[in-house]
Amino acid sequence: MSRPVRILVVGCGHMGTSHAKAYHALDGFEIVGVVARGEGSRRALLDALGTDYPQFSDYAEALAATTPDAVSINTYPDTHADFARRAFAAGCHVFLEKPVAPTVAEAEAVVAAAKAAGKKLVVGYVLRVHPTWAKFVEVARSLGKPLVMRMNLNQQSSGDQWRTHKQLMNSMSPIVDCGVHYVDVMCLMTRARPTRVSAIGARLSDELVPGMYNYGQLQVTFDDGSVGWYEAGWGPMMSETAYFVKDVIGPRGCVSIAGVKDGDVASDDVEAHSRAGRLRLHHGALAADGTFARADEMIDSSDEPDHDGLCRLEQELFLDCIRHDRDLSAHMADAVNSLRIVLAADESFRTGRTVEL
């Protein structure tokens, strides 16, 4: 039996804690340390695990002291590229929460560093390991072309959540930070090349850093004629109505995530962000009398994993990639591609022009 992968957990917030739970539970990993600037967040993570691991406030010190096989990076996005490159330089595999970097050039540099080091880079696109979202993609591909993809995730936030959102917006807007997930799904559904992107946005709070906006909507066109939009807004002013839309239309009908309804959960409930519950498949074919030939189908997924369960699936994937030397070239290219699209949307908002890709 192979020895466990010795992993350093960097970032002790919500995502870092969920991933640490997976490493703690899986026989294939051994946590060698946790890193965060604040002692309180480190203590909260360790309390959630019910054990103690070595604690560090400085990333460089932790790398040198623990000499890990792998590093799990769950910090704010503006640190991702630097931390990942330093991990590769130290001979480590990397699990990296999305997005890879604040710019395409930095993301490409991270991928180049992974290849040069001969190490694995798995980006935290949690929807890729989600069984119901995988089914969502599969059914969308059966609807014909072109596809019309409509998605949003707006979050009415306050207190600690609003403080976290403001911290995230020190480096990127909601349509960039969250948008990579849903643009990635659109690319999986169409398997087509994005050709142009446009966006609108609004600054709804004076608490943001200069030039930042907390509401945006992007529109992307693909070379097969498919189109998609994604909308995201964060803050105490956001509406709790129609904040969760996941809907795909094709010539043969449409499929929607129908498991989360207004009033069931709050928009800032992180557990609900990947929740599907069930899919509704509508068949567009008509009978001879003009009525629908087939009734809608409800595809149940009520046994789907919770957020911690999904993070465990991501870490099982990461472990498998390390153990079996999986080729992650396509995975890394897709991560850069989705980032390119959302950053083009950000450019479109700031310039007022459509961006050709």
SULQUI-V45023 format. One line per field, one symbol per residue. psi: psi as a letter, one per 40 degrees, with the letter a starting at -180 (. if undefined). A space follows every 50 residues. Layout:
psi=???
This chain:
psi=hiiihhhhhhhfaddddddddddddhdeihheiihidhddddddddddef ahihiiehdddddddegidihhhfaideeddddddddddefiihhhiiid ieidddddddddddddefihhhiggdddehddddddddddeeeaiiihhh iigihhiibdddddddddeddiidedddddddddddddddfihhdiiiii iiheheeiiheiiehihihhhieeeiiiihhhiiieeiiehfeghhhhhi deaihiheehihediieehddedeiddiihhhheiiideeihdiiihhhh feeiiadddddddddddddddddefihedddddddddddddddddddddd eeihhh.
